């Protein structure tokens, strides 16, 4: 599953470290999620979305919906 974490994180001027701190995980965890190397738990997905002020639905892009968001 792809995500838009980096896009929203940078929009709100959060470093990976700051977002990780807010979510009680390591910076490496945020990096791995951003780079689609790790799928977060449901709880962590909600924590990330809450700290970025968006919904989980806006944060993650199911594979079957890739490319449809602009069309």
C-alpha positions as a Markdown table, in Angstrom:
| # | Residue | x | y | z |
|---|---|---|---|---|
| 1 | Unk | 0.0 | 0.0 | 0.0 |
| 2 | Unk | 1.4 | 3.4 | -1.0 |
| 3 | Unk | 1.1 | 6.4 | 1.3 |
| 4 | Unk | 1.3 | 10.2 | 1.3 |
| 5 | Unk | 3.0 | 10.5 | 4.6 |
| 6 | Unk | 6.0 | 12.4 | 3.3 |
| 7 | Unk | 3.8 | 14.8 | 1.3 |
| 8 | Unk | 1.7 | 15.7 | 4.4 |
| 9 | Unk | 4.7 | 15.7 | 6.7 |
| 10 | Unk | 6.6 | 18.2 | 4.6 |
| 11 | Unk | 3.4 | 20.3 | 4.1 |
| 12 | Unk | 3.3 | 20.8 | 7.9 |
| 13 | Unk | 7.1 | 21.1 | 8.2 |
| 14 | Unk | 7.5 | 18.0 | 10.3 |
| 15 | Unk | 10.8 | 16.2 | 10.2 |
| 16 | Unk | 10.7 | 12.4 | 10.3 |
| 17 | Unk | 12.1 | 12.6 | 13.8 |
| 18 | Unk | 9.3 | 14.9 | 15.0 |
| 19 | Unk | 6.6 | 12.8 | 13.5 |
| 20 | Unk | 8.2 | 9.7 | 15.0 |
| 21 | Unk | 8.3 | 11.4 | 18.4 |
| 22 | Unk | 4.7 | 12.3 | 18.2 |
| 23 | Unk | 3.7 | 8.7 | 17.3 |
| 24 | Unk | 6.1 | 7.1 | 19.8 |
| 25 | Unk | 8.1 | 5.2 | 17.2 |
| 26 | Unk | 11.6 | 5.5 | 15.8 |
| 27 | Unk | 12.6 | 7.8 | 12.9 |
| 28 | Unk | 13.6 | 4.7 | 11.0 |
| 29 | Unk | 10.0 | 3.4 | 11.3 |
| 30 | Unk | 8.6 | 6.5 | 9.7 |
| 31 | Unk | 11.3 | 6.3 | 7.0 |
| 32 | Unk | 10.5 | 2.7 | 6.2 |
| 33 | Unk | 6.7 | 3.5 | 6.0 |
| 34 | Unk | 7.3 | 6.5 | 3.8 |
| 35 | Unk | 9.4 | 4.4 | 1.5 |
| 36 | Unk | 6.8 | 1.6 | 1.3 |
| 37 | Unk | 9.2 | -0.9 | 3.0 |
| 38 | Unk | 6.9 | -1.4 | 6.0 |
| 39 | Unk | 3.1 | -1.4 | 6.4 |
| 40 | Unk | 2.2 | 0.2 | 9.8 |
| 41 | Unk | -0.2 | -1.4 | 12.2 |
| 42 | Unk | -3.7 | 0.0 | 12.2 |
| 43 | Unk | -3.0 | 1.8 | 15.4 |
| 44 | Unk | 0.1 | 3.4 | 14.1 |
| 45 | Unk | -1.7 | 4.4 | 10.9 |
| 46 | Unk | -4.3 | 6.2 | 12.9 |
| 47 | Unk | -1.6 | 7.9 | 15.1 |
| 48 | Unk | 0.2 | 9.1 | 12.0 |
| 49 | Unk | -3.0 | 10.4 | 10.4 |
| 50 | Unk | -4.1 | 12.1 | 13.7 |
| 51 | Unk | -0.8 | 13.8 | 14.2 |
| 52 | Unk | -0.9 | 15.1 | 10.6 |
| 53 | Unk | -4.4 | 16.3 | 11.0 |
| 54 | Unk | -5.9 | 14.1 | 8.2 |
| 55 | Unk | -7.9 | 10.9 | 7.9 |
| 56 | Unk | -6.4 | 7.5 | 7.3 |
| 57 | Unk | -8.3 | 7.3 | 4.0 |
| 58 | Unk | -6.4 | 10.4 | 2.8 |
| 59 | Unk | -3.0 | 9.1 | 4.0 |
| 60 | Unk | -3.0 | 5.7 | 2.3 |
| 61 | Unk | -3.6 | 4.8 | -1.3 |
| 62 | Unk | -4.7 | 1.2 | -1.9 |
| 63 | Unk | -2.8 | -0.4 | -4.7 |
| 64 | Unk | -6.0 | -0.8 | -6.8 |
| 65 | Unk | -6.6 | 2.9 | -6.7 |
| 66 | Unk | -3.1 | 4.1 | -7.9 |
| 67 | Unk | -3.4 | 6.5 | -10.8 |
| 68 | Unk | -7.1 | 7.1 | -10.3 |
| 69 | Unk | -6.8 | 10.0 | -7.9 |
| 70 | Unk | -6.0 | 12.5 | -10.7 |
| 71 | Unk | -8.5 | 11.1 | -13.1 |
